[in-house]
Amino acid sequence: MTVSDNGSPTGLPERLLDVLASGRAMTTSEIRECVQAPSSSTARPVVHEDVYSALIRMESRGLVQRARVAGRRKVYWRNTVS
């Protein structure tokens, strides 16, 4: 996995959209678990902060949105791209 200038894994937004393509609202932690690369001695793990900051940037571009789930306090995310 390569890393961008800001330190986050490149290709992460595309991977996040792939995960959210199911249409199910997911928490940041659930999304991170889905995009986590297989263990490798050279691969940098995807951390919660990488996923959250990518989701915030994607939200500002209209690619994802925060979703409310009844009875839950956590932040959920949903894909807005068909």
C-alpha positions in Angstrom: 0.0 0.0 0.0 1.3 3.4 -0.9 0.9 6.5 1.2 -0.1 10.0 0.0 1.6 13.3 0.9 -0.8 13.7 3.9 0.1 10.3 5.3 -3.1 8.5 4.5 -3.2 5.4 2.3 -3.8 6.1 -1.4 -6.9 4.7 -3.0 -8.7 4.9 0.3 -11.7 6.9 -0.9 -12.3 4.4 -3.7 -12.1 1.5 -1.2 -14.5 3.3 1.2 -17.0 3.8 -1.6 -16.7 0.1 -2.5 -17.5 -0.9 1.1 -20.4 1.5 1.3 -21.8 0.3 -2.0 -23.9 -2.3 -0.1 -26.2 0.5 0.8 -26.0 -0.3 4.5 -25.1 2.5 6.9 -21.9 1.7 8.7 -19.8 3.2 11.5 -16.3 4.5 10.9 -14.9 1.5 12.8 -17.0 -1.0 10.7 -15.7 0.6 7.5 -12.1 0.5 8.7 -12.4 -3.2 9.5 -13.6 -3.8 5.9 -10.9 -1.9 4.2 -8.0 -3.1 6.4 -5.4 -4.6 4.2 -4.2 -8.2 4.9 -1.3 -8.3 7.2 2.0 -7.6 5.6 5.4 -6.5 7.1 5.5 -3.6 4.6 1.8 -2.5 4.6 0.9 0.4 6.9 -2.4 -0.4 8.7 -5.4 1.7 8.0 -6.2 3.6 11.2 -9.5 5.1 12.4 -8.2 8.7 11.8 -7.4 7.9 8.1 -10.9 6.6 7.5 -12.6 9.4 9.4 -10.7 12.2 7.6 -11.3 10.6 4.2 -15.0 10.3 5.0 -15.2 14.0 6.0 -13.5 15.0 2.7 -15.9 12.7 0.8 -18.9 14.2 2.6 -17.8 17.7 1.6 -17.8 16.5 -2.1 -21.3 14.9 -1.7 -20.0 11.3 -2.1 -21.1 10.1 1.4 -23.4 11.4 4.1 -23.9 10.9 7.8 -26.8 8.7 8.6 -28.9 8.5 11.7 -29.8 5.1 13.0 -32.6 5.0 15.5 -31.5 4.2 19.0 -27.8 4.7 18.2 -25.5 7.5 19.2 -22.6 6.5 16.9 -21.9 8.3 13.6 -23.0 6.2 10.7 -22.1 6.8 7.0 -24.0 6.0 3.8 -22.9 6.2 0.2 -24.7 8.8 -1.9 -23.3 7.7 -5.2 -25.3 5.2 -7.3 
